[in-house]
Amino acid sequence: MAVYTQIGAEALAALIAEFDVGALVSAKGIAEGVSNSNWLVETTGRAGAGGGAGGARFILTMYESRTDVADLPFFLDLLDHLAAHACPVPRTIHDRAGASFRLLDGKAVALIEFLPGVSVSRPEPAQARAVGAALARVHLAAADFAATRANGMGPAAWRDLLGQCGPDGLADIHPELSALALPQLAAVTAQWPADLPRGVIHADLFPDNVLMLGDRVTGLIDFYFACTDILAYDVAVTHAAWCFDATGSAFSADISRELLAGYAAVRPLSAAERAALPLLARGAALRFLATRAYDWLNTPATALVTRKDPMAFARRLAFYADPANAAVFAA
């Protein structure tokens, strides 16, 4: 469940009236997502003042405690920048005063373009190739995006989160987790590269953040971890997200090959980036292992959010740490 805050019908209608998108017809809570409250909104569909609504369906997002309001201009301006560069991302619908978000009862809310498509649970190689190409287009299109944002989920955050879990906490999750994670944490952070090409990255491009129709990417969504970091790290995050089954036990060489080929066809990876990908992929696995482990230990039993198993990324980490598997990143 991902509607943490309820909005009454009258308040919702008044909010929608602040945008030039017509009158509210309906609103339905969206179950997907774990950080913010989201609704699928239908209106009578006038063209929007902030660049045109293009229809009568929108996504309304209320940003809960995990999203810093100070970061919203970066996230929302980035969407508008990428959309203007023909990337498949939703535009922000600006209100009548030109603002990209508003405050409602002390919480920020934004109205965002609805894009067609579905998230695939079992991607095909052609779909992975299209996702790789779409990610590369985002990296190229964002090259002239002026704003920057530090990665709040970089190596320092992994150390902090796993430190808060402690060896005993990790062992409580799974007897092997501490031995898998902590030596890799020390090794990866000590070798983390500082001289690879950097730019704006999505940093969370899992299948549920991609909308597709057949083999065509129709939407890249949920840019709320976007930041300025190593471009090839974003490739590694996407690789870890797409190339394994949900448990992290089964690796798909076909998905891997096509994902990387799709990316390189649009933005070729340098020799240094290729060489760094095994290490960057270990970092990507650690990033999600750390957040999952922390959430596993700190999510109340009564919470509406379903905890995700950190071992799914511990298994990915073990795969990437095996030198025999480095060849999956070769050109």
C-alpha positions, 0 to 999 in steps of 0.5 A: 500500500502506498497511500500514507496520507488521505486527502478528502474529496473536497480538498483534492478537488480544490487542489486540482483546480489550482492546475489548468487541467479541468475539473476533477473526475476521479482519483484512485490510490496507487498501491505501488511504491514505498516512499510517497503517496500516489493517486491516478487522477482523471480530470475533464482534460483542459490543456495545461498551462505548464506546457500542456496536459495532453489528456485527462489522466495524471499522477498526483504524488504527495511527498512523505518524510523520505523525500526532502522538499529541498530536493524537489526542484532538482527532481521535477526540473530534471523531468521537464529537461529530459522530456524537452529532450525527447526522453520518455519521462513524464512532464511536470504539470505546473500550476496556474502560477507556474510552480512545479509543486505545491504544499498541502497541509504542510506536505509537498504535492506535484501533478505529473503527466500520466504515461501509458505502458506496463512494468514487466516482471519477466523482461525479454532480451529485446526489452532489456536492450530498449531499456539500456538505450533509454538509459543512455539517452537520459545520460546524454540528454542530462549532460547540459542539465545545470543543477546537481545533487549529491548521491545520498545513497553512495558508499558512505551511506552503505557503511552507515546503514550496515554499521547501524545493522551491525554484524548481529543484526545482519546475522539475525536476518540470515546467518550468512549475510554478515560474512557476505556483506561486510568484507565486500563493503570494506573492499569495494569502498576502498577501491571506489573509482573517482575518475570516471565520467559523471553526470545525472543518473537515475540510480533506481531503474528497476523494472517497476520504474520502467513502463513498456508497450511491447519492446518499446519504452514508454516511460522512465519514472520515479526519479526520486533517487536521481543525483550526480554520480558515475554514469557507469554506476547507473549502468551497474545499478540497472544491470543488477536490477534487470539481469537476475530473478527476484531472489538473485539466484538466477542470472540471465546472460541474454538480458545482460548482453542486450541491456549493455548492448542497447546502452553502448549503441547510444553511448559507448562505454570507455575501456575504463568504464568497462573495466570498472563495471564489476566493481561498480556492480558490487557497489550497486548490490551493496547499496540495495543490500544495505537499504533492505537490511536496514529496513528489514530491521527497522520496519515495524511489524504493523507497517503497510510496507512489505519488507524486501529480502536483503539476501536477494542482493547478497546473492547478486553481490556474490555473483559480481564478486566472483572473478569468473563472472567479470566477463559478462561486462566485456564488450 
